[in-house]
Amino acid sequence: MPRKKPTYPRLTEREEEIMKQLWSVGPMTVRELVQTYPEPRPHVNTVSTTVRILEEKGYVAHDDEAAPFHYYAVAEASQFARPGLSNIIQTYFNNSYKSVVSAFVEDEKLTVDELREIIDIIEQQKRQ
């Protein structure tokens, strides 16, 4: 049986900003994280507190060897995207995944070839 990935509660807006930076840039110190914000930047103590909260929750870890600490994301971005996507589908598409795909096709965001690839993926999943 495949191992189930851990589930995480929703992130606060501030936590999400930090996670996005760690996912896109990679390991950073708190001061480097502060520099990624547009002006007016949050205070270094605010970012430091949020990073420590994320670490306590298990989203982030740090390298003990480096001083100052370099923090990195432990959780994968995809683990946060799926619950948010499900919520959007439920709220705006009456919980119909077919309606979502139809909207993408109507807006020309999905091609016939891409739809065929999706069907192939579904068929492969069913065979496993």
Secondary structure, DSSP 8 states (H G I E B T S, - for coil): ------------HHHHHHHHHHHHH-SB-HHHHHHTS-SS---HHHHHHHHHHHHHHTSEEE-TTSSS--EEE-S-HHHHHHHHHHHHHHHHSTT-HHHHHHHHHHTT-S-HHHHHHHHHHHHHHHH-
